[in-house]
Amino acid sequence: MAEVQRWTAKKKADIVLQILRQSSTVIDVSRQNDLAPSEVQAWVDTFVKGGEQSLKVKASDAVAQYEQEVKELRSCHSR
């Protein structure tokens, strides 16, 4: 019975970054690590989606910015 290898988030990220930096391909990484290409591609997709989410403005940040702008406008009008 083959030993199941557990991939850490760090190792997955290293592999994904190799692919994104084009120093390796999904196929190459899959072959080197005895993984299905679909599994490696899923790591890439998850990584990219997570990165996209981190770049979005957080609702609480947007509300705080809006409230600050309202406060500044009110202070300008009351002078």
C-alpha positions in Angstrom: 0.0 0.0 0.0 1.4 3.4 -1.0 2.1 5.9 1.7 -0.2 9.0 1.6 1.8 12.2 1.5 0.3 15.1 3.3 1.0 18.5 1.7 1.4 21.5 4.0 0.0 24.8 3.0 3.5 26.1 2.7 4.6 23.4 0.3 1.4 23.9 -1.8 2.1 27.6 -1.9 5.7 27.0 -3.0 4.5 24.8 -5.8 1.8 27.2 -6.9 4.2 30.1 -6.9 6.6 28.1 -9.1 3.7 27.7 -11.6 2.6 31.3 -11.4 6.2 32.5 -11.9 6.4 30.2 -14.9 9.4 28.4 -13.6 7.4 25.1 -13.8 4.2 23.9 -15.2 1.2 22.1 -13.7 2.1 19.0 -15.7 5.8 19.1 -14.6 4.9 19.6 -10.9 2.3 16.8 -11.1 4.8 14.3 -12.6 7.6 15.3 -10.2 5.3 14.8 -7.2 3.1 12.0 -8.4 0.0 14.1 -8.2 -3.0 14.5 -10.6 -2.8 17.6 -12.7 -6.3 18.5 -11.7 -5.3 18.5 -8.0 -2.4 20.8 -8.6 -4.6 23.1 -10.8 -7.2 23.2 -8.0 -4.4 24.4 -5.7 -3.6 27.2 -8.2 -7.2 28.2 -8.6 -7.7 28.3 -4.8 -4.6 30.3 -4.3 -5.5 32.9 -7.0 -9.1 33.1 -5.6 -7.8 33.7 -2.1 -5.4 36.4 -3.4 -8.2 38.1 -5.2 -10.3 38.1 -2.0 -7.5 39.7 0.0 -7.3 42.6 -2.5 -11.0 43.4 -2.2 -12.0 46.3 0.0 -13.4 45.0 3.3 -16.9 46.2 4.1 -15.8 47.5 7.5 -13.0 49.5 5.8 -15.4 51.0 3.3 -17.9 52.0 6.0 -15.1 53.6 8.1 -13.9 55.5 5.0 -17.4 56.7 4.2 -18.0 57.8 7.8 -14.7 59.8 7.8 -15.7 61.5 4.5 -19.1 62.5 5.9 -17.5 63.8 9.1 -15.1 65.9 7.0 -17.8 67.3 4.8 -20.0 68.2 7.8 -17.1 70.0 9.5 -16.5 72.0 6.3 -20.1 73.1 6.1 -20.4 74.1 9.7 -17.5 76.6 9.5 
